[in-house]
Amino acid sequence: MRLTGFASGLDLNQMVSDLMKAQRMPLNKLTQQKTLLEWKRDSYRDVNKLLTEFSNLSFDMTLQRSYSQKAVTTSNSQKVSATAPPTATNGTYTISNISPATNAYNFSEGAISGSQKVDLTKSIWEQRGNFDSSAARVTSGSMWKTENVEQGEIELSGQSIKLDKGAIHGSSFPEKLFISEPNGEEIVTREFVVTFDPNEELTGNKVFINRDTGEVKFNSEVDFAEGSKINSFSYNSYYSEFKITTYNQNGESVVGDFRIEPTDSLNSIITKINNSDVGVTAFYDEGTDKIMFTRKETGDFNPTVLDEETGEYVGGKEMELEGLFLTDVLKLNEANEEGGEKATFTLNGMPTERNSNSFNVNGITFNLHEATTDPVTITVNNDTDKTFDTIKNYVDKYNELIEKLNGMISEPVYRDYKPLSDDERETLSEKQQEQWEERARSGLLRNDSIISSALNQMRTAFYSTINTSGDIKQLAQLGITTSTNYREKGKLQINEAKLREAIANDPNAVMELFTKAKGEDGSQGIARSLRETVQGTIRNIEARAGNSARTNQQFTIGREMINLDQRISSFEQRMQRVEERYWRQFTAMEKAIQQSNSQSTQLMSYFYQ
């Protein structure tokens, strides 16, 4: 803000501002040109979004699955259902004498808990006495085994610490623990007598070892110097293991070896089984206090076979169980296994069987649900309704596309409505700004050559003759023709009855009319031609208006915007020099007026002397 005009009495700030408004008029035109280019670029990119969507739909229309949908009907869907992919063979199938496949299952012969119920979340070792089985305890014939644990040095960071493993075999544990403790520059060794009795008072150099958890606890009055460590030693720890063997579709054994750590609970063991490759689902039923094993797959994968040496039948169980934990502690007996039967049924008069209740014949997937002796009829035919809907949807999308494109190239141009400057926006309400901008944006793509050419090529594609394998060669034979209303500018209309008839009578020819690849005669399916035209138009628009991945240097409008930016920058620099010149001129005028006023005052003073 300059404080001027004291000598002349003129508002020089306003005068300079008004003069600069006149000077800036060419700059405003350049800014408007840039805004129009940005709008035009955005309009082109909106067109490309529409074309890309239609191109993707056209690609789907070149796929066989769009025309070869199958309709499956069943006379009793509660007993048998079926699904058919486009490649399935049409036909009628009769299924009777159905006995569905079953899952093999086994459960505990009795309750697994003793007088106190087993806690699923606590470790099995800690509550080994709660199971109704002597095998869970550490006795002769127990499920537990021992292994050597090489315990490394343990740093004493507090009064209570833990060993690597619990479930300690007492007689294998050393009678004393030796502590290496820093004492100045020396390391001294302190001895502590081990006790397993939780009720014994920890006096002097005694240390308590919890045989279940491996917790180590010293007398609370004992202090250790920083850096003290329990020296390494070894002991035996209890663990257990079991094995589950199942069989896959090929009759090959799938063996699951499981290990029970001292910290494992019944829940964690069930999770191990369920997550393993043996294909068994295990769960605990609180009401009966029993464990249930169920094969995840139905069928009989381990049939009974005759042992030629013994003359006895062996095998036949879907879940073979090994280990006292399963057979004694959980009371699972292989002999009690039930289920594991194949599905048996009669298909078109032929008795057959499957391991699964879901099976495939001629590409059709059948699903058996309930047993029945009554025949169930399944019919597979071409789904003309889905094919009809697919073609109708394509035509509708084409009509929507050309309606929008025709609207863009025929929009009126309002030449009196230019993009608003910031100063002009301040004089209008928000609603007025929206209305003004709507008219200023109108007609940006009027009579655009790229879009007009694309519309002409798409119309030509719909009128072309395609050499199909049937009698249908043109779209008009499907009942799809151009609207007689010229105002609709090439929109298509459908004779639905004629289209349905064509799909029913010659579905392959209908499909080829849209999907046929380009042959020696140069003709190709309508969907392929349209996609080719649309993709070419997308490339032409990107060359002119770019896309989000291109820089301004890589497309025509972008380069024009760069040129305008340079001109705007150059013009703004010149405006700065013009404004500075105006201020120099007015400043000089002020000085001259001030000097003249001073001289006039001096002369007047002489007359009054």
C-alpha positions as CSV (number, residue, x, y, z in Angstrom):
1,M,0.0,0.0,0.0
2,R,1.5,3.3,-1.1
3,L,0.6,6.6,0.5
4,T,0.5,9.0,-2.4
5,G,-1.6,11.9,-3.9
6,F,-0.8,14.5,-1.1
7,A,0.3,17.1,-3.6
8,S,-2.2,16.4,-6.4
9,G,-5.1,15.4,-4.3
10,L,-5.6,12.4,-6.6
11,D,-6.3,8.7,-5.6
12,L,-3.2,7.4,-7.3
13,N,-3.7,3.8,-6.0
14,Q,-7.1,3.6,-7.6
15,M,-5.9,5.2,-10.8
16,V,-3.0,2.7,-11.2
17,S,-5.3,-0.2,-10.3
18,D,-7.8,0.9,-13.1
19,L,-5.0,1.4,-15.6
20,M,-3.6,-2.1,-14.8
21,K,-7.1,-3.7,-15.2
22,A,-7.0,-2.5,-18.8
23,Q,-3.5,-3.7,-19.3
24,R,-4.4,-7.1,-17.8
25,M,-7.2,-7.8,-20.2
26,P,-5.0,-9.9,-22.5
27,L,-3.7,-11.8,-19.5
28,N,-7.3,-12.7,-18.5
29,K,-7.9,-14.0,-22.0
30,L,-4.8,-16.2,-21.7
31,T,-6.0,-17.5,-18.3
32,Q,-9.4,-18.3,-19.8
33,Q,-7.8,-20.2,-22.7
34,K,-5.9,-22.3,-20.2
35,T,-9.0,-23.0,-18.2
36,L,-10.9,-24.0,-21.3
37,L,-8.0,-26.4,-22.3
38,E,-8.1,-28.0,-18.8
39,W,-11.9,-28.5,-19.1
40,K,-11.5,-29.9,-22.6
41,R,-8.8,-32.3,-21.3
42,D,-11.1,-33.4,-18.5
43,S,-14.0,-33.9,-20.9
44,Y,-11.9,-36.1,-23.2
45,R,-10.8,-38.2,-20.2
46,D,-14.4,-38.6,-19.1
47,V,-15.1,-39.9,-22.6
48,N,-12.3,-42.4,-22.2
49,K,-13.8,-43.7,-19.0
50,L,-17.0,-44.4,-20.8
51,L,-15.1,-46.1,-23.7
52,T,-13.0,-48.2,-21.3
53,E,-16.1,-49.5,-19.6
54,F,-17.6,-50.4,-23.0
55,S,-14.4,-52.0,-24.1
56,N,-14.3,-54.2,-21.1
57,L,-17.9,-55.2,-21.7
58,S,-17.1,-55.9,-25.4
59,F,-14.3,-58.2,-24.3
60,D,-16.7,-60.2,-22.1
61,M,-18.9,-60.4,-25.2
62,T,-16.1,-62.2,-27.1
63,L,-16.1,-65.0,-24.5
64,Q,-18.0,-68.2,-25.1
65,R,-19.3,-68.3,-21.5
66,S,-21.4,-65.2,-22.2
67,Y,-23.6,-67.3,-24.6
68,S,-23.3,-70.8,-23.4
69,Q,-24.9,-70.6,-20.0
70,K,-26.7,-73.7,-18.9
71,A,-30.1,-74.0,-17.2
72,V,-30.4,-77.0,-14.8
73,T,-33.7,-78.3,-13.5
74,T,-34.3,-81.1,-11.1
75,S,-37.5,-82.9,-10.2
76,N,-36.6,-83.0,-6.5
77,S,-33.9,-80.5,-5.4
78,Q,-34.1,-81.7,-1.8
79,K,-32.7,-85.1,-2.9
80,V,-30.4,-84.1,-5.7
81,S,-29.2,-80.7,-7.1
82,A,-26.8,-80.0,-9.9
83,T,-24.9,-77.1,-11.6
84,A,-23.5,-77.0,-15.1
85,P,-20.8,-74.7,-16.6
86,P,-21.1,-73.4,-20.1
87,T,-19.0,-76.3,-21.5
88,A,-21.3,-79.0,-20.0
89,T,-23.2,-81.4,-22.4
90,N,-27.0,-81.0,-22.6
91,G,-29.0,-83.9,-21.7
92,T,-31.4,-85.6,-19.2
93,Y,-30.1,-87.7,-16.3
94,T,-32.1,-89.9,-13.9
95,I,-30.7,-90.8,-10.5
96,S,-32.4,-93.3,-8.2
97,N,-31.7,-95.7,-5.3
98,I,-29.6,-93.0,-3.6
99,S,-27.6,-93.7,-0.4
100,P,-25.4,-90.7,0.3
101,A,-21.8,-91.0,1.3
102,T,-21.1,-90.6,5.1
103,N,-18.2,-89.3,7.1
104,A,-16.4,-91.8,9.3
105,Y,-16.6,-90.9,13.0
106,N,-15.6,-92.2,16.4
107,F,-16.1,-91.1,20.0
108,S,-15.0,-92.0,23.5
109,E,-16.4,-95.2,24.9
110,G,-17.0,-93.4,28.2
111,A,-16.4,-90.1,30.1
112,I,-12.8,-89.1,30.1
113,S,-12.8,-87.3,33.4
114,G,-12.4,-88.9,36.8
115,S,-13.9,-87.5,40.0
116,Q,-12.8,-84.0,39.0
117,K,-13.7,-82.8,35.5
118,V,-10.9,-82.1,33.1
119,D,-10.3,-78.4,32.4
120,L,-9.8,-77.9,28.6
121,T,-7.6,-74.8,29.1
122,K,-5.1,-76.2,31.7
123,S,-2.1,-78.3,30.8
124,I,-2.7,-82.1,30.6
125,W,0.4,-82.7,32.7
126,E,-0.8,-80.5,35.6
127,Q,-4.3,-82.3,35.7
128,R,-3.1,-85.8,34.8
129,G,-4.8,-87.0,37.9
130,N,-8.2,-85.7,36.7
131,F,-8.4,-88.2,33.8
132,D,-10.3,-91.5,34.3
133,S,-7.2,-93.4,33.1
134,S,-4.1,-94.7,34.9
135,A,-2.2,-94.1,31.6
136,A,-2.4,-90.4,32.3
137,R,-0.5,-90.8,35.5
138,V,3.2,-91.5,35.9
139,T,3.0,-95.2,36.5
140,S,4.0,-98.4,34.9
141,G,2.3,-98.5,31.4
142,S,1.9,-94.8,31.4
143,M,1.4,-92.7,28.3
144,W,4.4,-90.5,29.4
145,K,7.9,-90.9,28.2
146,T,11.1,-89.1,29.3
147,E,13.7,-87.2,27.3
148,N,16.9,-85.5,28.4
149,V,16.9,-81.7,28.7
150,E,20.2,-79.9,28.5
151,Q,19.4,-76.8,30.5
152,G,21.7,-73.9,29.7
153,E,22.8,-71.1,32.0
154,I,20.0,-69.0,33.4
155,E,20.5,-65.4,34.3
156,L,19.0,-64.4,37.6
157,S,17.0,-61.3,36.9
158,G,14.6,-61.9,39.9
159,Q,13.7,-64.1,42.7
160,S,11.6,-66.4,40.5
161,I,12.5,-67.9,37.1
162,K,11.6,-70.9,34.9
163,L,13.5,-73.8,33.4
164,D,13.2,-74.6,29.7
165,K,10.7,-77.4,30.4
166,G,8.5,-78.6,33.3
167,A,7.1,-82.1,33.8
168,I,10.3,-82.9,35.6
169,H,11.4,-86.5,36.3
170,G,12.4,-86.0,40.0
171,S,15.2,-88.6,40.4
172,S,16.9,-87.3,37.3
173,F,17.2,-83.7,38.7
174,P,20.5,-82.7,40.4
175,E,20.3,-82.4,44.2
176,K,22.0,-79.0,44.1
177,L,22.0,-76.0,41.8
178,F,25.2,-74.0,41.5
179,I,25.2,-70.3,41.1
180,S,28.1,-68.3,39.6
181,E,28.1,-64.9,41.2
182,P,30.5,-62.0,40.5
183,N,32.4,-60.8,43.5
184,G,34.7,-57.9,42.5
185,E,37.0,-59.3,39.8
186,E,36.3,-62.9,40.9
187,I,33.5,-65.3,40.3
188,V,32.3,-67.2,43.3
189,T,30.1,-70.3,43.3
190,R,27.2,-70.7,45.6
191,E,25.3,-74.0,46.3
192,F,21.6,-74.4,46.8
193,V,19.9,-77.6,47.9
194,V,16.9,-78.5,45.7
195,T,13.5,-79.3,47.2
196,F,10.3,-80.3,45.3
197,D,8.1,-79.9,48.4
198,P,6.0,-76.7,48.0
199,N,5.3,-76.7,51.7
200,E,8.9,-76.8,52.8
201,E,10.2,-73.5,54.2
202,L,12.9,-72.0,52.1
203,T,15.5,-71.2,54.6
204,G,19.2,-70.6,54.0
205,N,20.5,-72.1,50.8
206,K,17.4,-74.0,49.7
207,V,15.7,-73.6,46.3
208,F,12.2,-74.8,45.4
209,I,11.7,-76.5,41.9
210,N,8.1,-76.8,40.7
211,R,8.1,-80.2,39.0
212,D,5.0,-79.4,36.9
213,T,5.9,-76.0,35.6
214,G,9.7,-75.8,36.0
215,E,9.4,-72.7,38.1
216,V,12.5,-72.0,40.3
217,K,12.1,-70.1,43.5
218,F,14.8,-68.9,46.0
219,N,14.5,-67.7,49.6
220,S,13.1,-64.1,49.4
221,E,16.0,-63.0,51.7
222,V,18.7,-64.2,49.3
223,D,20.3,-61.5,47.2
224,F,22.4,-62.1,44.1
225,A,24.9,-59.7,42.6
226,E,24.2,-58.4,39.1
227,G,25.3,-60.9,36.4
228,S,24.7,-64.0,38.6
229,K,23.8,-67.1,36.7
230,I,22.6,-70.7,37.4
231,N,25.2,-73.0,35.9
232,S,24.1,-75.4,33.2
233,F,22.9,-78.9,34.1
234,S,20.7,-81.6,32.7
235,Y,17.5,-83.4,33.7
236,N,14.7,-85.5,32.3
237,S,11.3,-84.2,31.3
238,Y,8.1,-86.0,30.5
239,Y,6.3,-85.8,27.1
240,S,3.9,-88.0,25.2
241,E,3.0,-88.7,21.6
242,F,0.3,-90.3,19.5
243,K,-0.4,-91.0,15.8
244,I,-3.4,-90.8,13.6
245,T,-3.4,-92.4,10.1
246,T,-6.0,-91.6,7.5
247,Y,-6.3,-92.3,3.7
248,N,-6.6,-89.9,0.8
249,Q,-8.6,-90.3,-2.5
250,N,-5.9,-92.6,-3.9
251,G,-6.0,-94.9,-0.9
252,E,-2.6,-93.6,0.2
253,S,-2.0,-93.3,3.9
254,V,-1.7,-89.9,5.5
255,V,0.2,-90.1,8.8
256,G,-0.1,-87.5,11.5
257,D,2.5,-87.7,14.3
258,F,1.6,-85.6,17.3
259,R,3.6,-84.7,20.3
260,I,2.2,-83.6,23.7
261,E,4.3,-81.1,25.5
262,P,4.0,-80.5,29.2
263,T,2.3,-77.2,28.6
264,D,-0.2,-78.5,26.1
265,S,-3.9,-78.4,27.1
266,L,-6.7,-80.5,25.7
267,N,-7.8,-77.5,23.6
268,S,-4.3,-77.0,22.1
269,I,-4.1,-80.7,21.2
270,I,-7.6,-80.6,19.5
271,T,-6.4,-77.5,17.6
272,K,-3.2,-79.4,16.4
273,I,-5.4,-82.3,15.1
274,N,-7.8,-80.0,13.4
275,N,-5.0,-78.0,11.7
276,S,-3.1,-81.1,10.6
277,D,-3.2,-82.8,7.2
278,V,-4.9,-86.0,8.4
279,G,-8.3,-84.6,7.6
280,V,-9.9,-85.1,11.0
281,T,-12.1,-82.7,13.0
282,A,-11.9,-83.3,16.7
283,F,-14.0,-81.7,19.5
284,Y,-14.9,-82.2,23.1
285,D,-18.5,-82.5,24.1
286,E,-19.0,-81.1,27.6
287,G,-22.4,-82.7,28.1
288,T,-21.1,-86.3,27.7
289,D,-17.5,-85.6,28.7
290,K,-16.3,-87.3,25.5
291,I,-14.1,-86.6,22.6
292,M,-15.4,-86.9,19.0
293,F,-13.3,-87.6,15.9
294,T,-14.9,-87.1,12.4
295,R,-13.3,-87.4,9.0
296,K,-13.6,-84.2,7.0
297,E,-14.2,-86.1,3.8
298,T,-17.0,-88.6,3.1
299,G,-16.4,-92.0,1.7
300,D,-14.4,-95.2,2.2
301,F,-10.7,-94.7,1.4
302,N,-9.3,-97.7,3.3
303,P,-11.3,-100.7,2.2
304,T,-11.0,-104.0,4.0
305,V,-8.5,-106.3,2.3
306,L,-7.6,-110.0,2.8
307,D,-4.2,-110.8,4.3
308,E,-3.1,-113.8,2.2
309,E,-0.6,-115.0,5.0
310,T,-3.1,-115.0,7.9
311,G,-6.3,-115.4,5.9
312,E,-7.9,-112.6,7.9
313,Y,-9.4,-109.3,6.7
314,V,-7.4,-106.3,7.8
315,G,-7.6,-102.5,7.5
316,G,-10.9,-100.9,6.6
317,K,-10.8,-98.2,9.3
318,E,-10.7,-94.6,8.1
319,M,-9.0,-93.4,11.2
320,E,-6.3,-95.6,12.6
321,L,-5.3,-94.6,16.2
322,E,-2.0,-95.2,17.9
323,G,-0.9,-94.1,21.4
324,L,-2.2,-94.5,24.9
325,F,-3.3,-90.9,25.0
326,L,-6.0,-91.8,22.3
327,T,-6.8,-95.3,23.2
328,D,-6.7,-95.1,27.0
329,V,-6.9,-91.5,28.1
330,L,-9.5,-90.4,25.5
331,K,-11.0,-93.9,25.4
332,L,-11.2,-94.0,21.6
333,N,-11.5,-97.5,20.2
334,E,-10.9,-98.2,16.5
335,A,-13.5,-101.0,16.6
336,N,-16.2,-98.4,17.4
337,E,-15.7,-96.4,14.2
338,E,-18.9,-95.8,12.3
339,G,-19.7,-94.3,8.9
340,G,-17.1,-93.9,6.2
341,E,-19.4,-95.3,3.5
342,K,-19.4,-94.5,-0.2
343,A,-22.4,-93.0,-1.9
344,T,-24.3,-95.5,-4.0
345,F,-26.9,-94.7,-6.6
346,T,-28.2,-95.7,-10.0
347,L,-27.4,-93.2,-12.8
348,N,-29.5,-93.7,-16.0
349,G,-30.0,-97.3,-15.0
350,M,-26.4,-98.1,-14.2
351,P,-25.5,-98.8,-10.5
352,T,-22.4,-96.8,-9.5
353,E,-20.7,-95.3,-6.4
354,R,-18.6,-92.3,-5.3
355,N,-16.7,-91.4,-2.2
356,S,-18.2,-87.9,-2.3
357,N,-21.7,-86.8,-2.4
358,S,-20.6,-84.3,-5.0
359,F,-19.4,-85.7,-8.3
360,N,-19.0,-84.8,-12.0
361,V,-20.5,-86.3,-15.1
362,N,-20.1,-84.8,-18.5
363,G,-19.0,-81.5,-16.9
364,I,-22.1,-81.4,-14.7
365,T,-21.7,-81.3,-10.9
366,F,-24.3,-83.4,-9.1
367,N,-24.9,-83.1,-5.3
368,L,-26.6,-85.8,-3.4
369,H,-28.5,-84.6,-0.3
370,E,-30.9,-87.3,1.0
371,A,-31.4,-91.0,0.6
372,T,-34.3,-92.1,-1.7
373,T,-35.3,-95.0,-3.9
374,D,-37.4,-92.8,-6.1
375,P,-36.0,-91.5,-9.4
376,V,-34.9,-87.9,-9.6
377,T,-34.7,-86.3,-13.1
378,I,-32.1,-83.7,-13.9
379,T,-32.3,-81.8,-17.2
380,V,-29.5,-79.6,-18.6
381,N,-30.3,-77.2,-21.5
382,N,-29.0,-74.0,-22.9
383,D,-30.1,-71.1,-20.8
384,T,-31.6,-68.9,-23.4
385,D,-32.8,-66.4,-20.8
386,K,-29.2,-65.7,-19.7
387,T,-28.0,-65.4,-23.3
388,F,-30.9,-63.1,-24.1
389,D,-30.1,-60.9,-21.0
390,T,-26.4,-60.8,-21.9
391,I,-27.1,-59.5,-25.5
392,K,-29.8,-57.1,-24.3
393,N,-27.5,-55.6,-21.7
394,Y,-24.8,-55.1,-24.3
395,V,-27.2,-53.3,-26.6
396,D,-28.5,-51.2,-23.8
397,K,-25.0,-50.2,-22.8
398,Y,-24.2,-49.4,-26.4
399,N,-27.3,-47.1,-26.6
400,E,-26.3,-45.4,-23.4
401,L,-22.8,-44.8,-24.7
402,I,-23.8,-43.3,-28.1
403,E,-26.5,-41.2,-26.4
404,K,-23.8,-39.6,-24.2
405,L,-21.3,-39.2,-27.0
406,N,-23.9,-37.7,-29.3
407,G,-24.9,-35.3,-26.6
408,M,-21.3,-34.2,-26.2
409,I,-20.7,-33.5,-29.9
410,S,-24.0,-31.7,-30.3
411,E,-23.9,-29.5,-27.2
412,P,-24.5,-25.8,-27.9
413,V,-21.6,-23.4,-27.5
414,Y,-22.3,-20.2,-25.5
415,R,-19.6,-17.9,-26.7
416,D,-20.6,-15.1,-24.4
417,Y,-19.9,-17.3,-21.3
418,K,-16.2,-17.4,-20.6
419,P,-14.5,-19.0,-17.6
420,L,-14.9,-16.7,-14.6
421,S,-12.0,-14.8,-13.1
422,D,-11.6,-14.6,-9.3
423,D,-12.8,-11.0,-9.4
424,E,-15.9,-12.0,-11.4
425,R,-16.7,-14.8,-9.0
426,E,-16.9,-12.4,-6.1
427,T,-19.8,-10.6,-7.7
428,L,-21.9,-13.8,-8.2
429,S,-23.7,-16.1,-5.8
430,E,-22.7,-19.7,-5.6
431,K,-25.8,-20.8,-7.6
432,Q,-25.0,-18.1,-10.3
433,Q,-21.4,-19.4,-10.5
434,E,-22.7,-22.9,-11.1
435,Q,-25.1,-21.8,-13.8
436,W,-22.4,-19.7,-15.5
437,E,-19.9,-22.5,-15.5
438,E,-22.3,-25.0,-16.8
439,R,-22.8,-22.8,-19.9
440,A,-19.1,-22.0,-20.2
441,R,-18.3,-25.7,-20.3
442,S,-21.0,-26.5,-22.8
443,G,-19.9,-27.4,-26.3
444,L,-16.2,-28.1,-25.5
445,L,-16.4,-31.3,-27.7
446,R,-18.9,-30.0,-30.2
447,N,-18.4,-31.7,-33.6
448,D,-15.3,-33.4,-32.3
449,S,-13.7,-35.4,-35.1
450,I,-12.3,-38.3,-32.9
451,I,-15.7,-39.0,-31.3
452,S,-17.7,-38.5,-34.6
453,S,-15.4,-41.0,-36.3
454,A,-15.8,-43.5,-33.5
455,L,-19.6,-43.2,-33.7
456,N,-19.5,-43.8,-37.5
457,Q,-17.2,-46.9,-37.1
458,M,-19.4,-48.4,-34.4
459,R,-22.5,-48.0,-36.5
460,T,-20.7,-49.6,-39.4
461,A,-19.8,-52.6,-37.2
462,F,-23.4,-53.2,-36.3
463,Y,-24.4,-53.2,-40.0
464,S,-21.7,-55.5,-41.2
465,T,-22.2,-59.1,-42.4
466,I,-20.4,-61.9,-40.5
467,N,-19.6,-65.3,-42.0
468,T,-20.9,-67.6,-39.3
469,S,-21.4,-71.3,-39.4
470,G,-25.2,-70.9,-39.5
471,D,-27.8,-68.9,-41.4
472,I,-27.6,-65.9,-39.1
473,K,-25.2,-63.4,-40.7
474,Q,-26.4,-60.0,-39.6
475,L,-27.6,-58.4,-36.4
476,A,-31.0,-57.6,-38.0
477,Q,-31.7,-61.4,-38.1
478,L,-31.6,-61.3,-34.3
479,G,-34.3,-58.7,-34.3
480,I,-31.8,-55.9,-33.5
481,T,-32.2,-52.9,-35.8
482,T,-31.6,-49.2,-35.8
483,S,-34.3,-47.0,-34.5
484,T,-36.4,-45.3,-37.1
485,N,-36.5,-42.2,-35.0
486,Y,-33.7,-40.0,-36.4
487,R,-33.6,-38.0,-33.2
488,E,-32.2,-41.1,-31.4
489,K,-29.1,-40.9,-33.8
490,G,-28.4,-44.5,-34.4
491,K,-29.8,-46.2,-31.2
492,L,-30.6,-49.8,-31.5
493,Q,-33.9,-51.4,-30.7
494,I,-34.7,-55.1,-30.0
495,N,-37.5,-57.4,-31.1
496,E,-37.4,-59.6,-28.0
497,A,-39.4,-62.4,-29.5
498,K,-37.2,-62.6,-32.6
499,L,-34.0,-62.5,-30.5
500,R,-35.2,-65.3,-28.2
501,E,-36.2,-67.4,-31.2
502,A,-32.8,-67.0,-32.9
503,I,-31.0,-67.9,-29.6
504,A,-33.2,-71.1,-29.3
505,N,-32.8,-72.2,-32.9
506,D,-29.1,-71.5,-33.6
507,P,-27.2,-70.5,-30.5
508,N,-23.8,-71.1,-32.1
509,A,-24.5,-68.7,-34.9
510,V,-25.7,-66.1,-32.5
511,M,-22.5,-66.5,-30.5
512,E,-20.3,-66.3,-33.6
513,L,-22.0,-63.2,-34.7
514,F,-20.4,-61.5,-31.7
515,T,-17.3,-63.5,-31.0
516,K,-15.9,-64.7,-34.4
517,A,-12.2,-64.0,-34.8
518,K,-11.1,-62.2,-37.9
519,G,-10.9,-64.6,-40.8
520,E,-9.3,-64.4,-44.3
521,D,-12.2,-62.4,-45.6
522,G,-11.5,-59.8,-43.0
523,S,-14.8,-60.1,-41.2
524,Q,-15.0,-60.6,-37.5
525,G,-17.6,-60.7,-34.7
526,I,-19.4,-57.5,-33.8
527,A,-18.1,-57.4,-30.3
528,R,-14.5,-57.8,-31.6
529,S,-15.0,-55.0,-34.1
530,L,-16.5,-52.7,-31.6
531,R,-13.7,-53.3,-29.1
532,E,-11.1,-52.7,-31.8
533,T,-12.8,-49.4,-32.7
534,V,-13.2,-48.3,-29.1
535,Q,-9.6,-49.1,-28.2
536,G,-8.4,-47.2,-31.2
537,T,-10.5,-44.2,-30.1
538,I,-9.1,-44.4,-26.6
539,R,-5.5,-44.3,-28.0
540,N,-6.4,-41.2,-30.2
541,I,-7.9,-39.4,-27.2
542,E,-4.9,-40.2,-25.0
543,A,-2.7,-38.7,-27.7
544,R,-4.7,-35.5,-27.5
545,A,-5.7,-35.4,-23.9
546,G,-3.4,-37.8,-22.1
547,N,-4.3,-39.8,-19.0
548,S,-3.3,-39.7,-15.3
549,A,0.0,-41.5,-16.1
550,R,1.2,-39.0,-18.7
551,T,2.9,-35.7,-18.2
552,N,1.8,-32.6,-20.1
553,Q,4.7,-33.0,-22.6
554,Q,3.3,-36.3,-23.7
555,F,0.0,-35.1,-25.2
556,T,-1.3,-32.3,-27.5
557,I,-3.4,-30.4,-25.0
558,G,-0.7,-30.6,-22.4
559,R,1.8,-29.1,-24.7
560,E,-0.6,-26.3,-25.5
561,M,-1.0,-25.7,-21.7
562,I,2.7,-25.5,-21.2
563,N,2.9,-22.9,-24.0
564,L,0.1,-20.9,-22.3
565,D,1.9,-21.1,-19.0
566,Q,5.0,-19.6,-20.5
567,R,3.0,-16.8,-22.2
568,I,1.2,-16.1,-18.9
569,S,4.5,-16.0,-17.0
570,S,6.0,-13.7,-19.6
571,F,3.0,-11.4,-19.6
572,E,2.9,-11.2,-15.8
573,Q,6.5,-10.1,-15.8
574,R,5.7,-7.4,-18.4
575,M,2.7,-6.3,-16.3
576,Q,5.0,-5.8,-13.3
577,R,7.3,-3.6,-15.4
578,V,4.3,-1.6,-16.6
579,E,3.0,-1.0,-13.1
580,E,6.4,0.1,-11.9
581,R,6.5,2.6,-14.9
582,Y,3.1,4.0,-13.9
583,W,4.3,4.5,-10.4
584,R,7.4,6.3,-11.5
585,Q,5.4,8.6,-13.8
586,F,2.9,9.5,-11.1
587,T,5.6,9.9,-8.5
588,A,7.4,12.4,-10.9
589,M,4.0,14.2,-11.3
590,E,3.6,14.5,-7.6
591,K,7.1,15.9,-7.2
592,A,6.5,18.5,-10.0
593,I,3.2,19.5,-8.4
594,Q,4.7,19.8,-5.0
595,Q,7.6,21.9,-6.4
596,S,5.1,24.1,-8.3
597,N,3.0,24.6,-5.1
598,S,6.1,25.5,-3.2
599,Q,7.1,28.1,-5.8
600,S,3.5,29.5,-5.8
601,T,3.5,29.9,-2.1
602,Q,6.8,31.7,-2.1
603,L,5.6,34.2,-4.8
604,M,2.5,34.9,-2.9
605,S,4.5,35.6,0.2
606,Y,6.3,38.5,-1.7
607,F,2.9,40.2,-2.4
608,Y,2.0,40.4,1.3
609,Q,5.3,41.9,2.5
